[in-house]
């Protein structure tokens, strides 16, 4: 006979919950790889003295203990090269250029020398085209003429708008064009071209590094211009606005071809040795104040000193 007593059994059984900590991963296959993920780092001890409070000897010993090299004082500054600052193999104009004809013997010699020196220029033009696909000598001559005109027109108003002049000339040319022109008024006018402008020289060169390339192209201008300069008081000191002169110039244009936003600007003007010197510009000076009249002879000086001391003596004895 079997008797079931569920109530009595359930009341006598005591249930106790047991907690166990399992630190093992459920998949022990990649235990070594999981352990490599943990990087032990040295936490800074905030109770130690700071670097600013350490003496140089103490800091040197701490760095030697950690195997660190002493820091080197670097005094580097960023700088930007916007122009080359000079002329690469400047063009030497032939003597008598603009006056000799190609029919004469000397004119034929000039043509022959120009052809001989044309090889390096063509290689430089090819180098420019490798960086600027749209570069052609025909289009460049037209652009150079406009840059030449705009630069001289901006020079007349450079005191009020310096940024406009800097768009058409380099920093080197800016200093040369504005020298001694701060208190002067410049009146310039372009009339016409006597002969079409042409490229006579081209060179490329690197500055600081081989990847930093500058290109320079020399253009020959034979034009008619008028120039007049006034001083700060409005007096004419050079030239005449109504006088038109024939001008032969060799202008060097430069561009930073490795820069994406580089543009052609006036860089230098070549003045040949055989060209006659220009007239010197008279300078304006402040009129000195008149000096007091001095006696011509020492006897007059003694007489004047005696006459000036006699009244004082007379007054003193009275």
C-alpha positions as CSV (number, residue, x, y, z in Angstrom):
1,X,0.0,0.0,0.0
2,X,1.5,3.3,-1.1
3,X,0.4,6.6,0.4
4,X,1.4,9.9,-1.1
5,X,2.0,12.8,1.2
6,X,3.1,15.8,-1.0
7,X,2.3,18.5,1.6
8,X,4.5,16.9,4.3
9,X,7.4,16.4,1.9
10,X,7.4,19.9,0.5
11,X,7.3,21.5,4.0
12,X,10.3,19.5,5.2
13,X,12.6,20.2,2.2
14,X,14.7,23.4,2.4
15,X,15.9,25.0,-0.9
16,X,19.1,27.1,-0.9
17,X,20.3,29.1,-3.9
18,X,24.0,28.7,-4.7
19,X,25.8,31.3,-6.8
20,X,28.9,30.3,-8.8
21,X,31.2,32.7,-10.7
22,X,32.4,31.4,-14.1
23,X,35.2,33.4,-15.6
24,X,35.7,31.2,-18.6
25,X,34.5,31.9,-22.0
26,X,31.9,29.5,-23.4
27,X,34.2,28.8,-26.4
28,X,37.7,28.1,-25.2
29,X,39.0,27.7,-28.7
30,X,40.4,31.3,-29.2
31,X,41.4,31.9,-25.6
32,X,45.0,33.0,-26.5
33,X,43.8,35.5,-29.2
34,X,41.3,37.0,-26.7
35,X,44.0,37.4,-24.2
36,X,46.2,39.3,-26.7
37,X,43.5,42.0,-27.1
38,X,44.2,43.3,-23.6
39,X,47.0,45.9,-23.5
40,X,48.5,46.7,-20.1
41,X,49.2,50.4,-19.8
42,X,51.0,52.3,-17.1
43,X,48.6,54.7,-15.5
44,X,50.0,58.1,-14.5
45,X,50.7,58.5,-10.8
46,X,49.1,61.8,-9.9
47,X,50.8,61.9,-6.6
48,X,54.2,62.3,-8.1
49,X,55.8,65.7,-8.9
50,X,55.0,67.4,-12.1
51,X,57.5,68.0,-14.9
52,X,57.4,71.7,-14.4
53,X,58.5,71.3,-10.7
54,X,61.4,68.9,-11.6
55,X,64.9,70.1,-11.7
56,X,66.8,69.5,-15.0
57,X,68.9,66.8,-13.4
58,X,65.8,65.0,-12.0
59,X,64.1,65.2,-15.4
60,X,67.1,63.9,-17.1
61,X,67.3,60.9,-14.8
62,X,63.6,60.1,-15.2
63,X,63.9,60.2,-19.0
64,X,67.0,58.0,-18.8
65,X,65.1,55.6,-16.6
66,X,62.3,55.3,-19.2
67,X,64.8,55.2,-22.1
68,X,63.7,58.5,-23.8
69,X,65.9,60.8,-25.7
70,X,66.0,64.5,-24.6
71,X,63.8,66.7,-26.8
72,X,65.4,68.9,-29.5
73,X,64.4,72.5,-29.7
74,X,62.8,72.9,-33.1
75,X,62.4,76.5,-34.3
76,X,60.7,76.0,-37.6
77,X,58.5,78.5,-39.4
78,X,56.3,78.1,-42.4
79,X,57.2,80.2,-45.4
80,X,55.6,80.6,-48.8
81,X,57.7,81.2,-52.0
82,X,55.5,83.2,-54.4
83,X,58.3,84.2,-56.8
84,X,61.9,83.2,-57.6
85,X,63.4,86.5,-56.6
86,X,65.7,86.6,-59.7
87,X,65.9,86.0,-63.5
88,X,67.0,82.6,-64.8
89,X,69.7,83.1,-67.5
90,X,68.6,86.6,-68.4
91,X,68.1,87.4,-72.1
92,X,70.9,89.5,-73.7
93,X,69.3,91.8,-76.3
94,X,71.3,92.2,-79.4
95,X,72.8,95.7,-80.0
96,X,70.8,97.8,-82.4
97,X,67.6,95.8,-81.9
98,X,64.6,97.8,-83.2
99,X,66.8,99.8,-85.7
100,X,68.5,97.2,-87.8
101,X,66.7,95.5,-90.7
102,X,66.9,91.8,-91.5
103,X,68.2,92.7,-95.0
104,X,71.5,94.2,-93.6
105,X,74.4,92.0,-92.6
106,X,74.2,92.9,-88.9
107,X,70.4,92.2,-88.9
108,X,71.0,88.8,-90.5
109,X,73.5,88.0,-87.8
110,X,71.0,88.8,-85.2
111,X,68.5,86.5,-86.8
112,X,71.0,83.7,-86.9
113,X,71.9,84.1,-83.2
114,X,68.3,84.1,-82.2
115,X,67.8,80.7,-84.0
116,X,70.8,79.2,-82.2
117,X,69.4,80.2,-78.8
118,X,65.9,79.0,-79.6
119,X,66.6,75.4,-78.6
120,X,66.6,75.9,-74.8
121,X,63.6,78.2,-75.1
122,X,61.6,75.5,-76.9
123,X,62.5,72.9,-74.3
124,X,61.3,75.3,-71.6
125,X,58.0,75.9,-73.5
126,X,57.5,72.1,-73.7
127,X,58.1,71.9,-69.9
128,X,55.4,74.6,-69.4
129,X,53.0,72.8,-71.6
130,X,53.4,69.6,-69.4
131,X,51.9,71.5,-66.5
132,X,49.5,73.8,-68.5
133,X,47.9,72.0,-71.4
134,X,46.2,75.2,-72.8
135,X,49.5,77.1,-73.0
136,X,50.3,78.4,-76.5
137,X,52.8,81.2,-77.5
138,X,50.1,83.0,-79.6
139,X,47.6,83.2,-76.7
140,X,50.4,84.0,-74.2
141,X,51.6,87.1,-76.1
142,X,48.0,88.5,-76.0
143,X,47.7,87.8,-72.3
144,X,51.1,89.3,-71.6
145,X,50.2,92.5,-73.4
146,X,47.0,92.9,-71.3
147,X,49.0,92.2,-68.1
148,X,51.6,94.8,-69.1
149,X,49.0,97.4,-69.6
150,X,47.0,96.6,-66.5
151,X,50.2,96.7,-64.4
152,X,51.1,100.2,-65.6
153,X,47.6,101.4,-65.1
154,X,47.5,100.0,-61.6
155,X,50.8,101.8,-60.9
156,X,49.1,105.2,-61.3
157,X,46.8,104.4,-58.4
158,X,48.9,102.1,-56.3
159,X,48.7,104.3,-53.2
160,X,44.9,103.8,-52.9
161,X,44.7,100.2,-54.2
162,X,47.9,98.2,-53.6
163,X,46.1,94.8,-54.0
164,X,45.3,95.5,-57.7
165,X,49.0,96.1,-58.5
166,X,50.0,92.9,-56.7
167,X,47.7,90.9,-59.0
168,X,49.8,91.9,-62.1
169,X,53.3,92.1,-60.7
170,X,55.4,89.9,-58.4
171,X,56.8,91.0,-55.1
172,X,60.2,91.7,-56.7
173,X,58.7,93.9,-59.4
174,X,56.4,95.6,-56.9
175,X,59.4,97.0,-54.9
176,X,61.2,98.1,-58.1
177,X,58.2,99.8,-59.6
178,X,57.1,101.7,-56.4
179,X,60.5,102.8,-55.3
180,X,60.6,106.6,-54.7
181,X,57.0,106.9,-56.1
182,X,55.2,107.3,-52.8
183,X,54.7,111.0,-53.0
184,X,54.6,111.3,-56.8
185,X,51.8,111.2,-59.4
186,X,52.4,109.0,-62.5
187,X,50.5,109.6,-65.7
188,X,51.1,106.8,-68.3
189,X,49.3,106.0,-71.6
190,X,49.7,103.2,-74.1
191,X,49.2,104.5,-77.7
192,X,50.0,101.7,-80.1
193,X,52.4,98.8,-81.0
194,X,55.0,99.5,-83.7
195,X,55.7,95.8,-84.1
196,X,53.8,92.7,-82.8
197,X,55.1,91.5,-79.4
198,X,57.0,88.3,-79.5
199,X,58.5,85.8,-77.1
200,X,62.3,85.9,-77.3
201,X,63.3,83.8,-74.3
202,X,61.9,81.1,-72.0
203,X,63.4,79.3,-69.1
204,X,62.2,77.0,-66.2
205,X,64.0,76.4,-62.9
206,X,63.4,74.8,-59.5
207,X,63.5,76.7,-56.2
208,X,64.4,75.0,-52.9
209,X,63.2,71.6,-54.2
210,X,62.9,69.9,-57.6
211,X,59.1,69.8,-57.4
212,X,58.9,73.6,-57.0
213,X,59.1,74.9,-60.5
214,X,59.0,78.5,-61.8
215,X,58.7,79.5,-65.4
216,X,59.9,82.8,-66.9
217,X,59.1,84.1,-70.4
218,X,60.7,87.2,-71.9
219,X,58.5,89.2,-74.3
220,X,59.8,92.0,-76.6
221,X,57.6,95.1,-76.7
222,X,58.1,97.8,-79.3
223,X,55.4,100.4,-78.6
224,X,54.6,104.1,-78.4
225,X,53.9,105.4,-75.0
226,X,53.7,108.7,-73.1
227,X,54.8,109.2,-69.6
228,X,54.7,112.2,-67.2
229,X,55.6,112.3,-63.5
230,X,54.7,115.0,-61.0
231,X,56.0,115.6,-57.5
232,X,53.9,116.0,-54.4
233,X,53.5,119.7,-55.1
234,X,52.1,119.1,-58.6
235,X,55.3,120.2,-60.4
236,X,56.3,118.3,-63.5
237,X,59.7,116.6,-63.0
238,X,59.9,114.1,-65.8
239,X,58.4,113.5,-69.3
240,X,55.3,115.1,-70.9
241,X,51.8,113.8,-71.4
242,X,51.6,115.2,-75.0
243,X,55.0,113.7,-76.0
244,X,54.8,110.3,-77.6
245,X,58.0,108.2,-77.6
246,X,59.0,104.9,-79.2
247,X,59.8,102.5,-76.4
248,X,61.7,99.2,-76.8
249,X,61.3,96.9,-73.7
250,X,62.1,93.3,-72.7
251,X,59.7,92.3,-70.0
252,X,60.1,89.1,-68.0
253,X,56.9,87.3,-67.0
254,X,56.9,84.7,-64.3
255,X,54.5,81.9,-63.2
256,X,54.6,79.3,-60.5
257,X,53.7,76.4,-62.8
258,X,53.6,73.7,-60.1
259,X,50.9,75.7,-58.2
260,X,47.4,75.0,-59.2
261,X,46.3,78.7,-58.9
262,X,49.5,80.2,-60.3
263,X,49.2,83.0,-62.9
264,X,51.5,85.0,-65.1
265,X,52.8,88.3,-63.6
266,X,55.4,91.0,-64.5
267,X,58.6,90.0,-62.8
268,X,61.5,92.1,-64.2
269,X,62.5,94.4,-67.0
270,X,65.8,93.8,-68.8
271,X,67.7,97.0,-69.7
272,X,70.6,96.3,-72.1
273,X,74.0,97.9,-71.6
274,X,74.0,99.6,-75.0
275,X,70.7,101.4,-74.3
276,X,71.2,105.1,-73.6
277,X,70.5,106.1,-70.0
278,X,67.3,107.9,-69.1
279,X,67.2,111.4,-67.9
280,X,67.7,111.8,-64.1
281,X,64.6,112.9,-62.2
282,X,65.2,116.0,-60.0
283,X,64.3,115.5,-56.4
284,X,62.2,117.8,-54.3
285,X,63.8,119.1,-51.1
286,X,62.6,121.2,-48.3
287,X,63.9,124.8,-48.6
288,X,66.4,125.4,-45.7
289,X,65.8,128.2,-43.3
290,X,68.0,131.3,-43.7
291,X,71.0,131.4,-41.4
292,X,71.6,134.5,-39.2
293,X,74.0,137.1,-40.6
294,X,77.6,136.5,-39.4
295,X,80.4,139.1,-39.4
296,X,82.8,138.7,-42.3
297,X,86.0,139.6,-40.4
298,X,87.2,138.9,-36.9
299,X,87.6,142.7,-36.2
300,X,84.0,143.3,-36.8
301,X,83.2,140.4,-34.5
302,X,85.3,142.0,-31.7
303,X,83.7,145.4,-32.2
304,X,80.2,143.9,-32.0
305,X,81.1,142.0,-28.8
306,X,82.6,145.2,-27.2
307,X,79.5,147.3,-28.1
308,X,77.2,144.6,-26.6
309,X,79.1,144.4,-23.3
310,X,79.5,148.2,-22.7
311,X,75.9,148.8,-21.7
312,X,76.0,145.9,-19.3
313,X,79.1,147.3,-17.6
314,X,77.6,150.8,-17.4
315,X,74.5,149.5,-15.8
316,X,76.5,147.4,-13.3
317,X,78.7,150.4,-12.2
318,X,75.7,152.7,-11.7
